[in-house]
Amino acid sequence: ILKIPSYFTNDMLPVLTKWGSNFDKLADKYNVEYDISSILTTVGGKLSSLSTSIVSFTGNVAVSVPGFIVNLIICVMSTYFFTADLTLFKEFIYKQLSGKAVNIIDNAVRLFFVNIGRYVKSYALIVLITFCELFISFLIIGIKGSFYIAMIIAIFDILPIVGCGTILLPWLVYAIVKGNSSLAIGLAIVYIIVTIVRNIIEPRIVGKQVGLHPLLTLAGMIVGTYVFGPLGLLGLPIALTIIKDLNEQEIIHLYRQ
């Protein structure tokens, strides 16, 4: 991290300076005034500030480790006590509820774990498809270590909010700065293909596995993410699936079949 400013000065600055000379000719032609040296100096200063901030943040994290360990110990102990008396807690709560409510809760919990398994299976398939797309594309482009890079990006792609663009887009910008136009074009095409395919197959695969219509699955993902954040991306579709299953088994009656 501390080497970011020197990396900028030694590797990127010569390329940007070369670009700057071309901009100078263009600016002179159209009588446009600007100071490329000032711009590059500002960028270098921002990178130095960024690297310093990251190191400072890392130090703060290290200082907070003892507090984290204390919280972890408390968490483990409380989890043990809850687990040890789980049956007692469950019996007490169930005695306060009617038989119908207990039946709904038992079935909802059962369906929750069933649907979690279905979602894991669905997203494992999506990761596999994304990995194959990336691996084949990287082999065609001629990127070394295609297997491992494709695996890492596929895992990033499955994470809520993050996506494959977290790696592919900075890589694309770097290729442009280094003047590797063929790699930049290849990465741009790969990013577009992966994004389009992911948006098409995700609602269909997930909806098919959990028994929801793809349109309802997609709506659940969008609304869940908008209202509840990353947790809602899967949380709301799972909730809709449980409600659908409970209604189909006539445990609850929210809508007509």
ABEGO torsion letter per residue (X at the ends): XAAAAAAAAAAAAAAAAAAAAAAAAAAAAAGBBBBAAAAAAAAAAAAAAAAAAAAAAAAAAAAAAAAAAAAAAAAAAAAAAAAAAAAAAAAAAAAABBAAAAAAAAAAAAAAAAAAAAAAAAAAAAAAAAAAAAAAAAAAAGBBGAAAAAAAAAAAAABBGAEAAAAAAAAAAAAAAAGBAAAAAAAAAAAAAAAAAAAAAAAAAAAAAAGBBAAAAAAAAAAAAAAAEAAAAAAAAAAAAAAAAAAAAGABBABBX
